[in-house]
Amino acid sequence: MQENNRTEFKRKLNDHFERSVVSFFNYPGGGEIIIGVDDDGTTCGIDDTDKVQLQIVDRIRNNIRPQTLGLFDVVQGQIDERDIIRVIVSCGQQRPYYVRKFGMSEQGCFMRVGSSSQPMSEQMIEELIAKRSLITLQSTVSPRQNLMFKQLCIYYEEKSLEPTEQFIESLDLRQSGGAFNYAAYLFADENGVSIKVAAYAGTDKVDLLETREYGNRCLITATQRILDRLDSENRTFAKITAKNRIEKERVNSIALREAVINAIVHNDYSKGVPLIEIFTDRMVVTSCGGLVDGLTESDFFKCRSMPRNRELMRVFRDMEFVEQIGSGMSRILKAYDRSIFELTPSFTVVTFPFEKAFIMPNGKKTGKINAKSKSTLDVIKKHPEATITRLSELTGKSQRTISRELKEYRSAGLIHREGARKNGKWIVD
């Protein structure tokens, strides 16, 4: 283990700590500072990790500008059975970051060069200022100013993070002039932002079954409801052998959850909202905005983080939707290869292919279907030309239930459609 352009060791918290953190905030892809390890890689450990962690958070929060909450994690760990602290720093969008007491100058701005932190030249500082993102959640004024945050307060109380009188300010939900910003709008009890989950009856967008919208309320509430909906859609297929029963999800639930959270947290809300689509052979998660300026595709697939919306990242991590910076991508790439990602200048698209239904030894397909749905399949056998409306009449079930069951049958490989929606017919396989 040795220092490099993304890793720095410190025996203890010293006077140069802020300089090292600033250099990673300004470095594309960020980096990590490990406290409790000598420069030569020897682990010396830390005696009071709780105290040091509090000191680290306090120093980063108060001694570095612009605001950094949501851009770093402080994690306790062990190396060689000794306690250490990892400070995981992601590159920020409001570069250059600087040590507060020295200001935006050569004495306050640093950049990672090799395994060391070097002062930035005046020209480098000016170039970064010119590239600063002008449109952020912090800089955008909320379209409404009469906002309430009862839901958000309840979530924090449930996590034993009881809001203080300075709650809103501590989450950076106001601009410097006191007006609520767009992050506040997203976390408010009521807003005009809604994320769609669309379901289709086939592998294309021709036959739309339903569209549900989750939003117009606190983004945390909307996210939880979306995850619950996808969990119900992500049913398990089963194969029964002579010895045991093998079950497998349509999509890896951990990877799907991380992709959805990433899409919501890192979405460019100035361009649109995330979209989730469910087809008979895949789920697709689309977020607006390509890679953040300064983050390369190589950095992205190496799980290096550069949060687009640090305010959202902060709250989602407090709510334990996010464990630590960069961990979500690691979980996705553990279950799937990078081919499921499509990165464009305007969108980030993640496509999760469904696991194919298992095949029984006798050749029959065995997608797991609820027993109460079998009557619908029996009706289809007798009335293959029946429309959804007609099937609803024949079974006494709602059209929404029929649509859902047809989607289950098709996903399981039990039926397929021949011909147009109105004049075609169902073929039982």
Summary of the structure (lengths in Angstrom):
residues: 429
radius of gyration: 25.6
end to end distance: 57.9
largest distance: 81.1
contacts: 1362
relative contact order: 0.10
helix: 34%
strand: 23%
